[in-house]
Amino acid sequence: MPHPPGNSHHPPALNIHTLSVPDPGGFVKYAHFASLAALLLALACGQNLPGQTAPPTAPQPAAGTAYWGAWTPANNPTDLGKKIVADLFTRDLANENYIQRRGMSYPEVCDAYGCLRFAGELKDQALLDKLTKRYAVFLTPGGTAYIPRANSVDNSVFGILPMEIYRQSPQKPADKPWLDLGKASADAEWANPRADGLTPFTRMWVDDMFMITALQSEAFRVTKDKVYLDRAAKEVAAYLKSMQQPSGLFFHAADSPYCWGRGNGWFAVGMAELLSVLPADHPQHAAILEGYKKMMAGLLKYQAKDGMWRELIDIDSDQNWGETSGTGMFVFSMAVGVRNGWLDEATYKEPTKKAWTALATHINADGKVRDVCIGTNKASQTIRTGPGPAMQQFYLSRQKIIGDYHGEAAFIWAAWAMTMDPPKKP
């Protein structure tokens, strides 16, 4: 006998969309059960309801703020560094001709290297990929036109660029051509060493101390072969012994006895790069660290009131001027030293930030750095009368230019250093 509605031995089946329950008047449909359940689940999981605006996410602190303090739009190293990188992409490869040799000139190499290190510090894989793609032509049959012949310190430093691309790559077999290309420059630099073990490119110009040191340090960084570390350390120790003045600074060369800003910058960055990989128990470590500290103390003494360093670091003259490439290199070198504990934080931290803040006023909206000293050989090649007023004037009268790769490279290095995380303490 059929059971009347509402008296069934089995309750009505549960509909996933509606819930029906018995009622004296029949079935009453309630709200959509599944939708209600979904809303309750969303609330429990902290999700937003339909039509509800998500609360604003707290902005992540800009890189470097944990150590240096808050940045302003005018001195944020992440934003300003990205301007330098963006400017790089507006330029053709190897389009600088004022010191152009066969292949890419060293200032562009240094700028590109800095952009890679900056992108790596920010963990910006998209930017790293874009930079790698820009230089992929090096590995093509036509790419040899961009590769300088490794017959001088300025040409050989090219190797830091492909080795840095390799270092930040997955380092799979397909990436090895980058390593091989860069290592070839490092090995060519010592193909025929002098009797004292130094590279035949040794000339005792202050500029050499980035070109040689950075290349060999980078080769060690990617291969872990100590032969490259020993080469760099031996070379720096020899230059320190021969060239460092009682002030801690360096003449451009023995026959050009003036402390030219960018020349000293090359040496400062070279030592900072080497000390970043040189073990404390290395035979040359103590001497190099001592030379580095002596130089940083000398620089601190001559920092201008506005935070910059001058074209001639130690010359008091109305004609002297704040020069950006040297200042950028000193920011890098001091920032690395402070954050690694090589320099006293109480003494150097604020002057370093002051220098960075001053440097940041010398970049325009297009990412071009101004007040850059034009490419400069040692004064004795032009002034044949020896040291004196004419030679000093040679440096003070150097043309100030804008957008030059020397300045762009130094600026991106400084930005990279001001975004670095301090090393973890043991």
Secondary structure, 3 states (H helix, E strand, C coil): CCCCCCCCCCCCCCCCCCCEECCCCCCEECCCHHHHHHHHHHHHCCCCCCCCCCCCCCCCCCCCHHHHCCCCCCCCHHHHHHHHHHHHCCCCCCCCCCCCCCCCCHHHHHHHHHHHHHHHHHCCHHHHHHHHHHCHHHHCHHHHHHCCCCCCHHHHHHHHHHHHHHHCCCCCHHHHHHHHHHHHHHHHCCCCCCCCCCCCCCCCCCCHHHHHHHHHHHHHHHHCCHHHHHHHHHHHHHHHHHHECCCCCECCECCECCCEHHHHHHHHHHHHHHHCCCCCCCCCHHHHHHHHHHHHHHHHHHCCCCCCCECECCCCCCCCCECHHHHHHHHHHHHHHHHHCCCCHHHHHHHHHHHHHHHHHHECCCCCECCEECCCCCHHHCCCCCCCHHHHHHHHCCCEECCCHHHHHHHHHHHHHHHCCCCCCC
